[in-house]
Amino acid sequence: MRRRFAGVDARLRVELAALCALISGFLFWQARVPLDGLARARGPIAVAILELFVLAALAALGGFLAGTRHMARLRGGSGGPAWLALPVPPAMLKRHLMWDSRVSAWILLVPGIACVLAAIGLVPPWWLALLAALFVWLLLEVARFGCWAVQRIVEREAEPRAGLDALTRVLAAGRGAVEVARLPKTRWRQQAAWLALCAKDLKLSRRATPARQRAWMPLILLALSALVWTFPIATPLSRALSFAIGLLAATTFAEWIIAAAGTDPFSVLRGLPLGVATVWGARVAMVAAFAAVLVAVQALCARPLAPPALRFHLVWLGAASLTIGVLGANYAITLYPRAEHAQRALALSLGLAIAASLMIPLVGWVLLFTALLHSARRLPRWTQQEIA
């Protein structure tokens, strides 16, 4: 954990802390008003009961996040041979992998503590301390249970092999080894560097890599944003749903960009005669292509809109999807090869933009554009990066 924290530069640490503080403040303000009304109407006991239900729901979400991460790690087969090469007993290795997966649930401490603090002055102080302690305990235990349940499911699905324990059978069943053995003979051809990078990302998305796990969701959301216009609902609602789903499609495509960039071995990519402009341009070209397809699909399907409203819808959707995609490409390059850090930075930036828009209309777009400019300023540092 210390090495991971040291891999994030000091400026980014301050920014992440500021994001957590702003999100906590937003959640505090949003929860404070209804809790105050509930306290005036039904007393502190009702507030404590509501807090308990909310914290329990957050703990359950934490267990789901931890279990999902553990499932992806074990089924993906990533790092299996490397873990098995360590002189570590299987029981200790299992505990460590489960602990590492449970770390993803800790992010819910931010909204949980904010919800507890929102009840200050509405319930006795020792109730707040008890609720906070109970939430932390619930979060840790539910995350542990989620990882344990996933571990049991994956171990039962693993191929039985005599003389091997369950964890070794799971980690040894890497999917990549089977697919690599069936690859055709390599064909060499001359091509522009940025086109070669685009082709490589698309090809790796069809194989057992983290990029394949995120490749289908943008396409599904893209199709869903078009199907919304066929639903028998009012036109303003169709436009709002289509716009929201389109933004989700752009977000998942940005996550795919980060995952695809993270599959590149650091020593191999940095050993090639490629500059940051070529690497960045390849990813931005795919982002622009996806944004163009999204706008074209909306232009064909959003026929119920009047021409001025249609132009407004297409311009905002295209600009927003392009901005989100370029932000993902910037994080994929500036935080390379730490793809997980880039995913978290993208999620925090978009979460802050959404929270700001809910508090003050249009401010979220300003923050999103600011994050884009800030990440772009870090692009020249790509040449100074070293493998973590």
C-alpha positions as CSV (number, residue, x, y, z in Angstrom):
1,M,0.0,0.0,0.0
2,R,2.9,2.3,0.8
3,R,4.4,1.6,-2.7
4,R,1.1,2.4,-4.4
5,F,0.8,5.6,-2.5
6,A,4.3,6.6,-3.3
7,G,3.6,6.0,-7.0
8,V,1.2,9.0,-7.0
9,D,2.9,12.3,-7.1
10,A,2.3,14.9,-4.4
11,R,0.2,17.2,-6.6
12,L,-2.1,14.4,-7.6
13,R,-2.5,13.4,-3.9
14,V,-3.6,16.9,-3.0
15,E,-6.1,16.9,-5.9
16,L,-7.5,13.5,-4.9
17,A,-7.9,14.7,-1.3
18,A,-9.6,17.9,-2.5
19,L,-12.0,15.8,-4.6
20,C,-12.9,13.6,-1.7
21,A,-13.4,16.7,0.5
22,L,-15.7,18.3,-2.1
23,I,-17.7,15.2,-2.7
24,S,-18.1,14.7,1.1
25,G,-19.2,18.3,1.5
26,F,-21.8,17.9,-1.3
27,L,-23.2,14.7,0.2
28,F,-23.2,16.3,3.7
29,W,-25.3,19.2,2.4
30,Q,-27.7,16.9,0.4
31,A,-28.3,14.7,3.4
32,R,-28.5,17.4,6.0
33,V,-31.7,19.0,4.8
34,P,-33.9,15.9,4.7
35,L,-32.4,14.6,8.0
36,D,-33.2,17.9,9.7
37,G,-36.8,17.7,8.5
38,L,-37.1,14.1,9.7
39,A,-35.7,15.0,13.1
40,R,-38.2,17.8,13.5
41,A,-41.1,15.6,12.5
42,R,-40.3,12.3,14.2
43,G,-37.3,12.8,16.5
44,P,-33.7,11.6,16.7
45,I,-34.6,7.9,16.7
46,A,-36.0,8.1,13.2
47,V,-32.9,9.8,12.1
48,A,-30.7,7.1,13.6
49,I,-32.8,4.4,11.9
50,L,-32.5,6.1,8.5
51,E,-28.8,6.5,9.0
52,L,-28.5,2.8,9.8
53,F,-30.3,1.8,6.7
54,V,-28.2,4.1,4.5
55,L,-24.9,2.9,6.0
56,A,-26.0,-0.7,5.6
57,A,-26.7,-0.1,1.9
58,L,-23.3,1.5,1.5
59,A,-21.7,-1.4,3.2
60,A,-23.5,-3.9,0.9
61,L,-22.3,-1.9,-2.1
62,G,-18.8,-2.1,-0.8
63,G,-19.1,-5.9,-0.6
64,F,-20.3,-6.0,-4.1
65,L,-17.4,-3.9,-5.3
66,A,-14.9,-6.0,-3.5
67,G,-16.4,-9.2,-4.8
68,T,-16.6,-8.0,-8.3
69,R,-12.9,-7.0,-8.2
70,H,-11.9,-10.3,-6.8
71,M,-14.0,-12.2,-9.4
72,A,-12.3,-10.2,-12.2
73,R,-8.8,-10.9,-10.8
74,L,-9.3,-14.6,-10.3
75,R,-11.2,-15.4,-13.5
76,G,-9.0,-13.2,-15.6
77,G,-5.9,-15.2,-14.7
78,S,-3.8,-12.1,-14.6
79,G,-0.6,-12.4,-12.6
80,G,-1.3,-16.1,-11.7
81,P,2.1,-17.5,-12.6
82,A,3.9,-14.5,-11.0
83,W,2.0,-15.0,-7.7
84,L,2.6,-18.8,-7.7
85,A,6.4,-18.2,-8.2
86,L,6.6,-16.7,-4.8
87,P,7.7,-18.9,-1.8
88,V,4.4,-18.1,0.0
89,P,2.0,-20.7,1.4
90,P,-1.3,-20.8,-0.4
91,A,-3.3,-19.9,2.7
92,M,-1.3,-16.7,3.1
93,L,-1.5,-15.9,-0.6
94,K,-5.2,-16.3,-0.5
95,R,-5.5,-13.9,2.5
96,H,-3.4,-11.3,0.7
97,L,-5.3,-11.5,-2.6
98,M,-8.6,-11.1,-0.7
99,W,-7.3,-8.2,1.3
100,D,-6.1,-6.5,-1.9
101,S,-9.5,-6.9,-3.5
102,R,-11.2,-5.5,-0.4
103,V,-9.3,-2.3,-0.7
104,S,-11.6,-1.2,-3.5
105,A,-14.5,-1.0,-0.9
106,W,-12.7,1.5,1.2
107,I,-13.7,4.3,-1.2
108,L,-17.2,4.1,0.3
109,L,-15.8,5.5,3.5
110,V,-16.1,8.9,1.9
111,P,-19.9,9.0,1.4
112,G,-20.4,6.9,4.6
113,I,-18.6,9.4,6.9
114,A,-20.3,12.3,5.1
115,C,-23.7,10.8,5.9
116,V,-22.8,10.3,9.5
117,L,-21.6,13.9,9.9
118,A,-24.8,15.1,8.3
119,A,-26.6,14.0,11.5
120,I,-24.5,16.2,13.8
121,G,-26.8,18.0,16.3
122,L,-29.8,15.9,15.3
123,V,-28.9,12.8,17.4
124,P,-26.7,12.5,20.6
125,P,-22.9,12.6,19.9
126,W,-22.3,9.1,21.2
127,W,-24.9,7.8,18.7
128,L,-22.8,9.2,15.9
129,A,-19.7,7.6,17.2
130,L,-21.5,4.3,17.4
131,L,-22.9,4.6,13.9
132,A,-19.5,5.5,12.5
133,A,-17.9,2.5,14.2
134,L,-20.7,0.2,13.1
135,F,-20.4,1.4,9.5
136,V,-16.6,0.8,9.4
137,W,-17.1,-2.7,10.9
138,L,-20.0,-3.5,8.5
139,L,-18.0,-2.3,5.5
140,L,-14.9,-4.4,6.4
141,E,-16.9,-7.5,7.2
142,V,-19.3,-7.4,4.1
143,A,-16.3,-6.8,1.8
144,R,-14.6,-9.8,3.4
145,F,-17.7,-11.9,2.9
146,G,-18.0,-10.8,-0.7
147,C,-14.5,-11.9,-1.4
148,W,-14.9,-15.1,0.4
149,A,-18.1,-16.0,-1.5
150,V,-16.4,-15.2,-4.8
151,Q,-13.4,-17.3,-3.8
152,R,-15.6,-20.3,-3.1
153,I,-17.5,-19.9,-6.4
154,V,-14.3,-19.6,-8.5
155,E,-12.6,-22.5,-6.7
156,R,-15.5,-24.8,-7.4
157,E,-15.4,-23.8,-11.1
158,A,-11.6,-24.5,-11.4
159,E,-10.5,-27.6,-13.2
160,P,-9.7,-30.4,-10.7
161,R,-6.0,-31.3,-10.7
162,A,-4.5,-33.9,-8.4
163,G,-2.0,-32.7,-5.8
164,L,-2.9,-29.0,-6.2
165,D,-4.8,-26.8,-3.8
166,A,-7.8,-24.8,-4.9
167,L,-6.0,-21.4,-5.1
168,T,-3.2,-22.9,-7.2
169,R,-5.7,-24.5,-9.6
170,V,-7.5,-21.1,-10.0
171,L,-4.3,-19.0,-10.6
172,A,-2.7,-21.6,-12.9
173,A,-5.8,-21.6,-15.2
174,G,-4.7,-18.5,-17.1
175,R,-6.8,-17.9,-20.2
176,G,-4.1,-16.0,-22.0
177,A,-1.9,-19.1,-22.4
178,V,-4.5,-21.0,-24.3
179,E,-5.2,-18.1,-26.7
180,V,-1.5,-17.3,-27.3
181,A,-0.8,-20.8,-28.4
182,R,-3.4,-20.5,-31.2
183,L,-2.3,-17.2,-32.6
184,P,-1.5,-17.2,-36.3
185,K,1.9,-16.4,-37.7
186,T,3.0,-12.8,-37.4
187,R,2.7,-10.7,-40.6
188,W,4.9,-7.6,-40.8
189,R,3.8,-4.6,-42.9
190,Q,4.6,-0.9,-43.0
191,Q,2.0,1.4,-41.4
192,A,1.8,4.7,-39.7
193,A,2.7,4.5,-36.0
194,W,-0.6,5.9,-34.8
195,L,-2.6,3.5,-37.0
196,A,-0.5,0.6,-35.8
197,L,-1.3,1.6,-32.2
198,C,-5.1,1.8,-33.0
199,A,-5.0,-1.6,-34.7
200,K,-3.1,-3.1,-31.8
201,D,-5.7,-1.8,-29.3
202,L,-8.6,-3.2,-31.3
203,K,-6.9,-6.6,-31.8
204,L,-6.1,-6.9,-28.0
205,S,-9.7,-6.1,-27.3
206,R,-10.6,-9.4,-28.9
207,R,-8.3,-11.4,-26.7
208,A,-8.2,-12.2,-23.0
209,T,-7.0,-8.8,-21.8
210,P,-8.5,-6.2,-19.5
211,A,-9.4,-4.2,-22.6
212,R,-11.8,-7.0,-23.8
213,Q,-13.7,-6.8,-20.5
214,R,-14.5,-3.1,-21.2
215,A,-15.0,-3.3,-25.0
216,W,-18.6,-4.3,-25.2
217,M,-20.2,-1.8,-22.8
218,P,-19.6,1.3,-25.0
219,L,-21.2,-0.4,-27.9
220,I,-24.2,-1.6,-25.9
221,L,-24.8,1.9,-24.5
222,L,-24.4,3.4,-27.9
223,A,-27.2,1.1,-29.2
224,L,-29.3,1.8,-26.2
225,S,-29.0,5.6,-26.6
226,A,-30.5,5.1,-30.1
227,L,-33.2,2.7,-29.0
228,V,-34.5,5.3,-26.5
229,W,-36.1,7.2,-29.3
230,T,-38.3,4.2,-30.2
231,F,-39.9,4.1,-26.7
232,P,-43.4,5.5,-26.4
233,I,-42.4,8.4,-24.1
234,A,-42.4,12.2,-24.3
235,T,-39.8,13.8,-26.5
236,P,-38.1,15.8,-23.7
237,L,-37.7,12.7,-21.7
238,S,-36.3,10.8,-24.7
239,R,-33.8,13.5,-25.3
240,A,-32.7,13.5,-21.6
241,L,-32.4,9.8,-21.5
242,S,-30.5,9.6,-24.8
243,F,-28.1,12.3,-23.7
244,A,-27.5,10.6,-20.3
245,I,-26.9,7.2,-21.9
246,G,-24.7,8.8,-24.5
247,L,-22.5,10.3,-21.8
248,L,-22.3,6.9,-20.1
249,A,-21.2,5.4,-23.5
250,A,-18.5,8.0,-23.7
251,T,-17.4,7.3,-20.2
252,T,-17.1,3.6,-20.7
253,F,-15.2,4.2,-24.0
254,A,-12.8,6.3,-22.0
255,E,-12.4,3.5,-19.6
256,W,-11.7,1.2,-22.5
257,I,-9.0,3.6,-23.8
258,I,-7.3,3.4,-20.4
259,A,-7.6,-0.4,-20.2
260,A,-6.2,-0.7,-23.8
261,A,-3.3,1.6,-23.0
262,G,-2.5,-0.3,-19.8
263,T,-2.0,-3.6,-21.7
264,D,1.2,-2.2,-23.3
265,P,4.3,-3.5,-21.5
266,F,6.2,-0.5,-20.2
267,S,9.7,-1.7,-21.3
268,V,8.4,-2.6,-24.8
269,L,6.5,0.6,-25.5
270,R,9.1,2.9,-24.1
271,G,11.8,1.1,-26.2
272,L,10.0,2.0,-29.4
273,P,10.8,5.3,-31.3
274,L,7.4,6.8,-30.3
275,G,6.8,10.2,-28.9
276,V,4.0,11.4,-26.7
277,A,2.3,13.0,-29.7
278,T,2.0,9.7,-31.6
279,V,0.7,7.8,-28.6
280,W,-1.7,10.5,-27.6
281,G,-2.8,11.1,-31.2
282,A,-3.7,7.4,-31.6
283,R,-6.0,7.3,-28.6
284,V,-7.6,10.7,-29.4
285,A,-8.2,9.5,-33.0
286,M,-10.2,6.6,-31.6
287,V,-12.1,8.9,-29.2
288,A,-13.0,11.2,-32.1
289,A,-14.2,8.3,-34.2
290,F,-16.4,7.1,-31.4
291,A,-17.8,10.6,-30.8
292,A,-18.5,10.9,-34.5
293,V,-20.3,7.6,-34.6
294,L,-22.4,8.6,-31.5
295,V,-23.4,11.9,-33.1
296,A,-24.2,10.2,-36.4
297,V,-26.4,7.6,-34.7
298,Q,-28.2,10.3,-32.8
299,A,-28.7,12.4,-35.9
300,L,-30.4,9.4,-37.6
301,C,-32.6,8.4,-34.6
302,A,-33.5,11.7,-33.0
303,R,-36.0,12.6,-35.7
304,P,-38.8,13.7,-33.3
305,L,-36.7,16.8,-32.4
306,A,-37.1,20.0,-34.2
307,P,-34.0,21.1,-36.3
308,P,-32.8,23.7,-33.8
309,A,-33.2,21.3,-30.8
310,L,-31.6,18.5,-32.8
311,R,-28.5,20.7,-33.6
312,F,-28.3,21.8,-29.9
313,H,-28.5,18.1,-28.8
314,L,-25.9,16.9,-31.2
315,V,-23.4,19.7,-30.5
316,W,-23.6,19.2,-26.7
317,L,-23.5,15.4,-26.9
318,G,-20.6,15.5,-29.4
319,A,-18.6,18.0,-27.4
320,A,-19.2,16.2,-24.1
321,S,-18.3,12.8,-25.4
322,L,-15.2,14.1,-27.0
323,T,-14.1,15.9,-23.8
324,I,-14.7,12.8,-21.6
325,G,-12.8,10.6,-24.1
326,V,-9.9,12.9,-24.4
327,L,-9.7,13.2,-20.6
328,G,-9.5,9.4,-20.4
329,A,-6.8,9.4,-23.0
330,N,-4.8,12.0,-21.1
331,Y,-5.1,10.0,-17.9
332,A,-4.1,6.8,-19.7
333,I,-0.9,8.4,-20.9
334,T,0.1,10.6,-17.9
335,L,-0.5,7.8,-15.4
336,Y,0.8,5.0,-17.6
337,P,1.5,2.2,-16.7
338,R,-0.7,2.5,-13.6
339,A,-4.1,1.9,-15.4
340,E,-5.9,1.4,-12.1
341,H,-4.9,4.9,-11.0
342,A,-6.0,6.3,-14.3
343,Q,-9.4,4.7,-13.9
344,R,-9.8,6.1,-10.4
345,A,-8.8,9.6,-11.5
346,L,-11.3,9.5,-14.3
347,A,-14.1,8.3,-12.0
348,L,-13.3,11.0,-9.4
349,S,-13.1,13.8,-12.0
350,L,-16.5,12.8,-13.5
351,G,-18.0,12.3,-10.1
352,L,-16.9,15.7,-9.0
353,A,-18.3,17.3,-12.2
354,I,-21.7,15.6,-11.7
355,A,-21.8,16.7,-8.0
356,A,-21.0,20.3,-9.0
357,S,-23.6,20.3,-11.7
358,L,-26.2,19.2,-9.2
359,M,-25.2,22.0,-6.8
360,I,-24.9,24.7,-9.4
361,P,-26.0,24.2,-13.0
362,L,-23.3,24.2,-15.6
363,V,-20.4,24.4,-13.1
364,G,-19.7,20.7,-13.6
365,W,-18.8,21.4,-17.3
366,V,-16.4,24.1,-16.1
367,L,-14.7,21.6,-13.8
368,L,-14.6,18.9,-16.5
369,F,-12.9,21.3,-18.9
370,T,-10.5,22.3,-16.1
371,A,-9.6,18.7,-15.5
372,L,-9.0,18.3,-19.2
373,L,-6.6,21.3,-19.3
374,H,-4.8,20.1,-16.2
375,S,-4.2,16.6,-17.5
376,A,-3.1,18.0,-20.8
377,R,-0.4,20.0,-19.0
378,R,1.1,16.8,-17.7
379,L,1.5,15.1,-21.1
380,P,5.1,16.4,-21.7
381,R,6.1,14.5,-18.6
382,W,5.5,11.2,-20.4
383,T,9.1,11.1,-21.6
384,Q,10.3,11.2,-17.9
385,Q,8.2,8.3,-16.6
386,E,9.9,5.2,-15.3
387,I,8.4,1.8,-14.7
388,A,6.8,1.6,-11.2
